[in-house]
Amino acid sequence: MKTAFWLAFLCWLSTSCSSLAATRHYYIAAEDVTWDYAPSGVDLVEGSEIPRPWAGNTRWPKTRYFEYTDDTFTTRKPQPEWLGILGPIIRAEVGDTVVVDFLNRSSTAHSIHPHGLRYTKENEGARYLPLVRGASVPTNGRYTYTWIADEGSGPGPGQLSSMVWWYHPHTSGPMEINAGLMGPIIITAKGKANPDGSPKDVDRELVTSFVIFDEMRGRNDGMFHTINGYIFGNLPGLVMKQGEKVRWYLMAMGNEKDLHTPHWHGKTVRDASANMDVVDLLPASTHTVDMVADNPGVWMFHCHVADHMEGGMMSTFTIYREPMRSCPVRFDAGSFWNTTGSYSLVVKNDAAKPIKQVVVGFEHFLSPLYLHRPYNSPEWIGDVPTSPGGQMTLQMKAYQQNDDKILGWAVYPKRILYEDGTTWTPQEHGECFQVFWRDREHPDIKVLPPSIAYTRESD
């Protein structure tokens, strides 16, 4: 009787434990693309032209990993814009199984080799003797990799609750990595993960890779010193709310030149043992640190190696405040493309008293991170008295040229005069802004990036 009881208990225990582990399935393809290291064409850190020899020379053929929703490989999964050239984040909690269905749509053979996870020879994704099929997947070929996140894959005692590893091809490794095929694996400690595998104890995660891409066999004009594949501040999306706990996963890859020292302005970070504002990285190494985002502002984030800074290995991150007061107006509609010769903007009075006049400013997005301020500081003025809850429509003659280069219009109130003689003015530039994107599927943004004014010479 006792033996039967204990056998039943052990069976229940093993079933319960195994039920806590998950199998996480990913559908990832390798695809040839054209990549632009600086899509704005501008140094967005200093607000100036990209220096020579990189100016006008930033678009190159690359190969990237993309994630899809299922094994038909027809619908791509969206990923955070800040991942840049990196492939999708592969996540697991210690104890989980990771299954990757890989499709090679590239023109040459590739594979996927994980760091940190446990695998059999058939699932290693590395080409050397003895050869196995998963080591070199031909064009239009498929292979399914199975990896285990065991105890050695996750954080050790005293470490933060999650850590990052690389994945990349290992068919002709250095050439494939230089092509752009690489991505992060994030493993969270047992019992500390959300259902999607992310750590419970942080509000936001950011992955940044420091890599020098060589497009011209060592020539200086073909060396691109990148953070997530971008140079001179063109990396978008490093944005966080004041007070958030942010986990930064730092990664490096490359050769002996890829000795990097990521440095944050305006904030320090902490790993499991020390505070710092500079982290040391070697090729293929990683480091995980936490930041409490309590110092609002736009701050520089860059590699502190001198020639890497000169080569453009710089970006910014933004800590924004939540609005302290409600907005007195709302922009209900805007017409800026495919117009009949004029732009229009519908402004709604959300205040409790009538508006006599509203002055609206605007700026243009020429790339997702490039906010351009026209040199003559234009504004719309609406003089139509508008009661609470009412609307007024502002109109302006459309540009005769170059409006096809505008990806989005950022509009914001600059001054509101009420019928009772009181006024409202913004406490900071862009307060109560709204962006109308040409691509209506473009994600909303929480804060405007610093704008760059036209000069008459470059207009």
Secondary structure, DSSP 8 states (H G I E B T S, - for coil): -HHHHHHHHHHHHHHHHHHHS-EEEEEEEEEEEEEES-TTSEETTTTEE--TTTTT--EEEEEEEEEESSTT--SB----GGGTTS---EEEETT-EEEEEEEE-SSS-B--EESSSB--GGGS----SS--GGG-B-TT-EEEEEEE--GGGS--TTS-SEEEEEEE--SSHHHHHHHT--EEEEEE-TT-B-TTS-BTT-SEEEEEEEEEEESSTT-GGGEEEEETTB-TT-----EEETT-EEEEEEEEESSTT--B-EEESS--EE-SS-EESB--B-TT-EEEEEEE--S-EEEEEEE-SHHHHHTT-EEEEEEE---SS--SEEEEEEE-SS-SSEEEEEEEE-SSS-EEEEEEEEEEEEETTEEEE-TT--EEEE-S-B-TT-EEEEEEE--SSSGGG--EEEEEEEEEEETTS-EE--SSTTTT-EEEESSTTS---SS---EEE--TTT-
